[in-house]
Amino acid sequence: MRVCETMTRDVQVAQADDTIARAAELMAAHDAGVLPVRDNGRLVGIITDRDIAVRAVAARKGPETPIREVMSRDVTFCFEDQDIETVARAMGEVQLRRLPVMDRGKRLVGIVSIGDVAVVAPEAAAGGALIGICRPGGAHNQT
């Protein structure tokens, strides 16, 4: 099965110059914990509800803080035509619960989550990804 068959297509996107308050508003309105971030039409980051809590609130940054100051800049993504089992393995290796999905022209077309993987991928692929994601530490550790 390909990623495009299970991903969420209606993805809300924030702009790098938006405030973290705006990001939180979008997350609340769309029941999302993550927003891809664009700047001049290009994907430049990801902001999560945890980024807002740990990198902004815990650091006593105000609601008018630009997203670019607290977002994760190292964006790992997958392509819509990739095999879901391959993507599940990659999610486990890089310890990410969600990946932006791009078309081959590198335009954002969706987002895929570990939950999406669990619904469609064989148990071994989904379980292996979850085990990898849950390992302590890693490149995306907030500390």
Secondary structure, 3 states (H helix, E strand, C coil): CEHHHCCECCCCCEECCCEHHHHHHHHHHHCCCEEEEEECCEEEEEEEHHHHHHHHHCCCCCCCCEHHHCCECCCCCEECCCEHHHHHHHHHHHCCCEEEEECCCCCEEEEEEHHHHHHHCCHHHHHHHHHHHCCCCCCCCCC
